[in-house]
Structure formats: C-alpha cells, structure tokens
Amino acid sequence: MIGMSHKVIDFSCMEKNTPQYETIRSHYLFAGLTDGEFEALATEISVESYDKGEILFHRADRADAFFFIESGQVELSLISRDGQKKVVEVIADGRTFAEAIIFMAEANFPVTAEALSNCVVYRIPNDAYRGLLQDNANACIRLLSDVCYHLHQRVREIERLTIQNARSRLASYLIDHIVEADDDEATVRLDLPRHVVASRLSITPETLSRLLRAMSDDGILTVDDRLVFVHSLARLRPYD
C-alpha cells in the first residue's frame, strides 16, 4: 500500500508545455510515442511527492503503475527471512522503475520502494501505457532495451556477489563511482548513505568501515565524508 502521507500534486502539472510535461516527454520510454499518444497518456499520469523515509509501495502490493523520478532518490529493497534488508538498487532522478512488471503475469511489486530523500515522482498507469504499446513497435523496442539493461545490471551484481570477495566488491564500487581521474589518482563521490552502500555490497556497515580504514592505512585512499580520494588506482584495481 502506498504511504498514506504522500501528496498528489495539482493535476495541471502534466498539462502540455509545462516543465513536468516536457521532462517526461523527452524520456526515451515515451519519446517513441506520437504526440497524440503521449497527450492521451499524460491525462492518466499523476505527480506525487514523498517525504524522506516514506514508502511508495511494499513488496507484494498490487502493481498497477510504474514510476518516473523527477527529483530525489528511491531505494528498492528486499527483506530476508532473518529480517535483514538487502538494497537491490537506488534509483535517482531522471530514471524510471517498476516498468518491467507491465508484462509480468503476476502484477505484484517484487520489492519495497522507499524514498531515500524528499522526492517527486510521476505515476504512470500500466494499463494506459500497455495499451499504447500494442500499436507502437518503436516504443516496445525502447522498453525492451530498458528491461535488458536492468537485467544486465542484476547479472553483473550477482557475479560480483558470488565471485568477488568483500574488498574486491568495494574496489569495484569505488571505481564505478569515480567522478574525476588524473593519471593514477581519482576522486570518488559516495552519493548514498554508507549503510545503503554496505547493503548493496552485501556486507555490514561495520565491515565497510573496516575495509575503508584498511585501505586508508595502506595508503590507497583517503576518506573525507562522502568523498574518497584514491591515491593509487593501480593498487586499487588488483582487487577489482
């Protein structure tokens, strides 16, 4: 069930020529639609805001829509039988999520979605979008490409979790989040809270802290809040 305190923003936000309309119109999942098709779809889209920590939906809730994030971050997670939370993915602004469920036989969300920060999302009804796809091959191909991309990401993550050890997974994560590099040095920005990073790496926050401290003691990197300064990519990469 959707968090009860979320707010539905005035419907006029999705009127033609508004910033919200143009933002979602340009997204590749909708760019393949004709103007008439998208205008019809826009009448079905609602714009909603969520506060940090609010639940958009729980695992097993009926999935009747997918989402586009205008601003903020949304965490997708699972709870294991022993009560541990596993962060599957963190979705940032400009991206969609839950669109693969459009074609699933059982229309229930496989994960829980929680606002990691205050966010604004667009709720796109599955039935309305699916109806447009039936006569639009271009839009179908774009959606298929998106689903394949996410499948590739999940396969890569499974590979990391099963083949690489914890230190190697952390090194891979740091390399994937480099924002600036100069020869053998680099700057990494950790945009997510450390407990979320740890969950994505399938380690505890304490293990993450120990690994970062060990790498720092070895002179490989220096941590300054959410910035990590890598002093030697060559020494970091053997663990990747």
C-alpha positions, 0 to 999 in steps of 0.5 A: 500500500502506498504511504498514506502521507504522500501528496498528489500534486495539482493535476495541471502539472502534466498539462502540455508545455509545462516543465513536468510535461516536457521532462517526461516527454523527452524520456526515451520510454515515451519519446517513441510515442506520437504526440497524440499518444503521449497527450492521451497518456499524460491525462492518466499520469499523476505527480506525487511527492514523498517525504524522506523515509516514506514508502511508495509501495511494499513488496507484494502490493498490487502493481498497477503503475510504474514510476518516473523520478523527477527529483530525489532518490528511491531505494528498492529493497528486499527483506530476508527471512532473518529480517535483514534488508538487502538494497537491490538498487537506488534509483535517482532522478531522471530514471524510471522503475517498476516498468518491467512488471507491465508484462509480468503475469503476476502484477505484484511489486517484487520489492519495497520502494522507499524514498531515500530523500524528499522526492517527486515522482510521476505515476504512470498507469500500466494499463494506459501505457500497455495499451499504447504499446500494442500499436507502437513497435518503436516504443516496445523496442525502447522498453525492451532495451530498458528491461535488458539493461536492468537485467544486465545490471542484476547479472553483473551484481550477482557475479560480483556477489558470488565471485568477488570477495568483500574488498574486491566488491568495494574496489569495484564500487569505488571505481564505478563511482569515480567522478574525476581521474588524473593519471593514477589518482581519482576522486570518488563521490559516495552519493548514498548513505554508507549503510545503503552502500554496505547493503548493496555490497552485501556486507555490514556497515561495520565491515565497510568501515573496516575495509575503508580504514584498511585501505586508508592505512595502506595508503590507497585512499583517503576518506573525507565524508562522502568523498574518497580520494584514491591515491593509487588506482593501480593498487586499487584495481588488483582487487577489482 
